[in-house]
Amino acid sequence: MLGLMQDWPLLISRVIDHAAREHGDREVISRSIEGPIHRITYREIRQRALKLAQRLSRDGIKLGDRVATLAWNSWRHLECWYGITGVGAVYHTVNPRLFEDQILYIMNHAEDRILFLDLTFVPLVEKLADRLPTVGRYVILTDAAHMPQTTLRNAVAYEEWINEADGDFRWLEFDENTAAGMCYTSGTTGHPKGVVYSHRSNILHSMMSLQPDCLNLSSRDTAMPVVPLFHANGWSFAFSGPMAGATMVMPGAKLDGPSVYELLETMQVTCTAAVPTVWLGLLAYLEQTGKPLTSLKRVVIGGSACPRAMTEKFERNYGVQVLHAWGMTEMSPLGTVCSIKKDYADLEGDALYDIKMKQGVAPFAVEMKITDDAGNELPRDGQTFGRLKVRGPAVSRSYFRGEGGQILDEDGWFDTGDVATIDPHGYMQITDRAKDVIKSGGEWISSIDLENLAVGHPDVAEAAVIGIAHPKWDERPLLVIVPKPDAQPDKEKILAFMQGRIAKWWMPDDVVFVPEIPHTATGKIQKMALRDRFKDYRFPGV
Ligand code: ADP
């Protein structure tokens, strides 16, 4: 017997229809690339996205075609996502922080037909265009007045181009499992691989992300995704904001502390999200100026581990709740969020921050477990480390064009490549990337724990820990530190600071100071490059 409910495919067009109908006057406020602050409503965004969809169809874009964007967060970028998916085409977010060769690789691999790009990226794309044979048109996200002279093929100013359509158009209807978006993983080894989201997975993931223990967005919120739309599907904000009817603030290209602060305050933002590096910039600015945060309630921090000092500063000094989140491009991307369950509601002070350091609890629609190398499930005791595996309706089952082969085991679990513990209340804590964990005397040492501890020292700007070969223990930790400007930490001071806060056998065997640590395109420490730099290093006396 079948249920007798309506067949209502979960299509992305329904999200913007809903926002325009139920929250039509709510605004999307952007720092435009041209400079001024720009305001538009959901109703207008829908109308312009319809024009965009109509114009794309006229250019021959059809179901399944890939259409790329190389753009900061703005109302135009948002319109692109809705316009592209509205004709059943696939938005492909290109991360401008990738190396040029990687950009060429992913755009050719995806066979992008049109590229929407911000003014910022015109010089970069002009250099690459000869090697992008599939791109038939470049649409520059600006108006006629700001349109640059360019050699790009069939280049047009976005505003003029969409105004060639009148918006008298209906969203296409198709199966909810149709591809909607693509994002390549940054690929620390080998080529980047294409993750392909569907309409259904994006809708389910966004509904999941709106739950009170996740982003908890409502129509009373003003949400500012500082995390770019090109980073891991923009952490759902492009859909969850309009779904909830939240006011959105799109910060454009300026992601430094003072610029982020200016928008947080002038727009009275209540919820924001980004990687830790962005918040380092904001907190440094707040400390220098002594300025307050008057409206912000929640900050979602993920992409890499949120240092304890960061959580404590936000919560203790500014009264802003930190939601530590973990996820990955392959998970749409949210996997867990660290909100406090009833079981921990009575904790205070350090005991509470111990919990807040964890990456958190899986919401409905994410299943997770930890296993040993043979695939046996390990206990949820908060102590045992294992490979973290996940499954759910917004988790990848394969990469684009089958790259990387079979990625699920026979029960449908995806190995995240992370190593984690899960405690009896379901709080997951990442202890390392499987390839970064330090194997010492048959036991594992978490490089992330050591890094988090080291950055708590007032003289330390950034810390990374890598395993160095050791004749007796197999590997031992080397702590690499970037000192704060004007600070002159020494090895003894740092080790004394760490003493007593970790097991004795976890203590780094040596500390070295460097002016900078290499990062990936998404701001993660490049452990491979660091290991390479220290490949000839030997511990003193070994
Ligand atoms: P990238 O950010 O490099 O484009 P992903 O977002 O897919 O790629 O990266 C996912 C990985 O980032 C996770 O598997 C995990 O190792 C790391 N990560 C994400 N969030 C956290 C977090 N809160 N704490 C620790 N590691 C994290």
Boltz pocket constraint, residues with backbone or C-beta under 6 A from the ligand:
constraints:
  - pocket:
      binder: B
      contacts: [[A, 184], [A, 185], [A, 186], [A, 231], [A, 232], [A, 301], [A, 302], [A, 303], [A, 304], [A, 305], [A, 306], [A, 324], [A, 325], [A, 326], [A, 327], [A, 328], [A, 329], [A, 330], [A, 333], [A, 359], [A, 416], [A, 417], [A, 418], [A, 430], [A, 432], [A, 433], [A, 520], [A, 522], [A, 524]]
      max_distance: 6.0
